[in-house]
Amino acid sequence: MMCEIRVEDVIRVVKAKLDVSTERCDELNQTKDQFLHCANTTAAWAWRHPNDYCVTSKQEAENSATRRS
């Protein structure tokens, strides 16, 4: 008997320790803050109707974000 397993999307997370010079720490924090702002804005948009339709398509979210910018 043969089993077929299909994996559509695989997400892997790897922790990496960054070696950032003291002079560049502010830039790294600004990048992190900008990323978190974008991620939280997208999440708030996608789940703006908690008891209703939620956007789960990455492509639909990206298209909408592009149109809103």
C-alpha positions as CSV (number, residue, x, y, z in Angstrom):
1,M,0.0,0.0,0.0
2,M,1.3,3.4,-0.9
3,C,0.4,6.7,0.9
4,E,0.7,10.0,-0.7
5,I,1.3,13.0,1.5
6,R,1.0,16.5,0.0
7,V,2.5,19.5,1.6
8,E,1.2,22.7,0.1
9,D,3.0,25.3,2.2
10,V,5.8,24.6,4.6
11,I,6.9,27.4,6.9
12,R,10.1,27.1,8.8
13,V,11.4,29.4,11.5
14,V,15.1,29.7,12.2
15,K,16.4,31.7,15.1
16,A,19.6,33.5,14.3
17,K,21.6,35.5,16.7
18,L,22.6,38.8,15.1
19,D,26.0,40.4,15.7
20,V,25.1,44.1,15.4
21,S,27.6,46.8,16.2
22,T,26.5,49.4,18.7
23,E,26.5,52.1,16.0
24,R,23.9,50.1,14.0
25,C,21.5,49.1,16.9
26,D,19.2,52.1,16.3
27,E,18.8,51.2,12.6
28,L,18.0,47.6,13.5
29,N,15.4,48.8,16.0
30,Q,13.8,51.1,13.4
31,T,13.6,48.2,10.9
32,K,12.0,46.0,13.6
33,D,9.5,48.8,14.5
34,Q,8.6,49.3,10.8
35,F,8.1,45.6,10.2
36,L,5.9,45.2,13.3
37,H,3.8,48.2,12.2
38,C,3.3,46.6,8.8
39,A,2.5,43.2,10.2
40,N,0.0,44.6,12.8
41,T,-1.6,46.9,10.2
42,T,-2.1,43.9,7.8
43,A,-3.4,41.7,10.6
44,A,-5.9,44.4,11.7
45,W,-7.1,44.7,8.1
46,A,-7.4,41.0,7.5
47,W,-9.3,40.3,10.7
48,R,-11.3,43.5,10.9
49,H,-14.6,41.6,11.0
50,P,-13.9,39.0,13.8
51,N,-17.2,37.3,13.5
52,D,-17.4,37.5,9.8
53,Y,-15.3,36.9,6.7
54,C,-11.5,37.0,7.4
55,V,-8.9,37.3,4.6
56,T,-6.6,34.4,4.7
57,S,-5.1,34.7,1.2
58,K,-1.6,36.1,1.3
59,Q,-2.1,37.3,-2.4
60,E,-5.3,39.1,-1.6
61,A,-3.8,40.8,1.4
62,E,-0.7,41.9,-0.6
63,N,-2.9,43.2,-3.5
64,S,-5.0,45.2,-1.1
65,A,-2.0,46.6,0.8
66,T,-0.6,47.7,-2.6
67,R,-3.8,49.4,-3.6
68,R,-4.0,51.2,-0.2
69,S,-0.5,52.6,-0.3
